Every structure is written in C-alpha cells, then in structure tokens.
C-alpha cells in the first residue's frame, strides 16, 4: 500500500536542499520536541526539534522565532549557536542550524505547518520529554542527533557539524 504521508512529504520538501533553523529548548531537565506524523501509521510519531525552512529574505533567528510560534505557540528568545546537522535521506536533504532557546511567553500547543493544508498537517503533538522518554523511543522515530549524544544535557555543549 502506498504511503500518502510520505508522498506528501516528498512532494512538498523533497528534491531540493533546504536550510532549516531549529531550536533546543529545555524546561528543567526535559526537552521540547514536536511529534510529526510521517507515515500512515497513526501511532508512530517522529520526534524532532521545533524549527523549519528559512524563507528568502528571512534571517535564521527570525525563522526560529516564527517556527516556534507556528509549531508550539511559544514566543522565544534566541540564545547561543550550538551545532549544524545535515540530514540526507533522498529525496530529502536539509542543513539544520541549531540554537539554544529561551521561552518568554505563550502556552504550549500543537501548532501547524502553513505549507500544508489543514487536513494534511504533520504536527500531531508537542511535549517536553525526559532523557528516559526519548531513549525509550525506537531510533527511527527520533531525530538522528540523539545517536550522537549520551544524555540530553549533552545538547547544551554540542558544537560542530554532524
């Protein structure tokens, strides 16, 4: 059976290099992640950081602020640069630029992606997850950077290109 979600993702985001701006936001010892519906399996969410594509004429910082508001309902302040992660899994290819984030106001909510129609939204859930909750998830359902660290705290000091 053909996977409609994958077809939508490939059509919308595939066959081009995307520059993504993303944020690493902690609340105490938990990390804010967004659960995306990337397959037709309703019980399988892919957990990744809030963020998205940099638009022409928009700075990386402006992108992060906009994406956090769209995806999580939070207004944020940009902290320090952390790292760059390259995602390459054809037809998808992205360079993701990560900064630390501080939330300044707003209530956490599952937002939307304006690039997609309402009936085909990928964002299903947003949550602050603990180290243990992330480690319990299957590796194919969490962002690849979690394969490069031992503990969530490592994200605060990670730097370089991955």
Secondary structure in CASP SS format (residue, H / E / C, confidence):
PFRMAT SS
TARGET T0000
AUTHOR 0000-0000-0000
METHOD secondary structure of the structure
MODEL  1
X C 1.00
X C 1.00
X C 1.00
X H 1.00
X H 1.00
X H 1.00
X H 1.00
X H 1.00
X H 1.00
X H 1.00
X H 1.00
X H 1.00
X H 1.00
X C 1.00
X C 1.00
X E 1.00
X E 1.00
X E 1.00
X E 1.00
X E 1.00
X E 1.00
X E 1.00
X E 1.00
X E 1.00
X C 1.00
X E 1.00
X E 1.00
X C 1.00
X C 1.00
X E 1.00
X E 1.00
X E 1.00
X E 1.00
X E 1.00
X E 1.00
X E 1.00
X E 1.00
X C 1.00
X C 1.00
X C 1.00
X C 1.00
X C 1.00
X C 1.00
X C 1.00
X E 1.00
X E 1.00
X E 1.00
X E 1.00
X C 1.00
X C 1.00
X E 1.00
X E 1.00
X E 1.00
X C 1.00
X C 1.00
X C 1.00
X C 1.00
X C 1.00
X C 1.00
X H 1.00
X H 1.00
X H 1.00
X H 1.00
X H 1.00
X H 1.00
X H 1.00
X H 1.00
X H 1.00
X H 1.00
X H 1.00
X H 1.00
X H 1.00
X C 1.00
X C 1.00
X E 1.00
X E 1.00
X E 1.00
X E 1.00
X E 1.00
X E 1.00
X E 1.00
X E 1.00
X E 1.00
X E 1.00
X E 1.00
X E 1.00
X E 1.00
X E 1.00
X E 1.00
X C 1.00
X C 1.00
X E 1.00
X E 1.00
X E 1.00
X E 1.00
X E 1.00
X E 1.00
X E 1.00
X E 1.00
X E 1.00
X E 1.00
X E 1.00
X E 1.00
X E 1.00
X E 1.00
X C 1.00
X C 1.00
X C 1.00
X C 1.00
X C 1.00
X C 1.00
X C 1.00
X C 1.00
X C 1.00
X C 1.00
X C 1.00
X C 1.00
X H 1.00
X H 1.00
X H 1.00
X C 1.00
X C 1.00
X E 1.00
X E 1.00
X E 1.00
X E 1.00
X E 1.00
X E 1.00
X E 1.00
X C 1.00
X H 1.00
X H 1.00
X H 1.00
X H 1.00
X H 1.00
X C 1.00
X C 1.00
X C 1.00
X H 1.00
X H 1.00
X H 1.00
X E 1.00
X C 1.00
X H 1.00
X H 1.00
X H 1.00
X H 1.00
X C 1.00
X C 1.00
X C 1.00
X C 1.00
X H 1.00
X H 1.00
X H 1.00
X H 1.00
X H 1.00
X C 1.00
X C 1.00
X C 1.00
X E 1.00
X E 1.00
X C 1.00
END
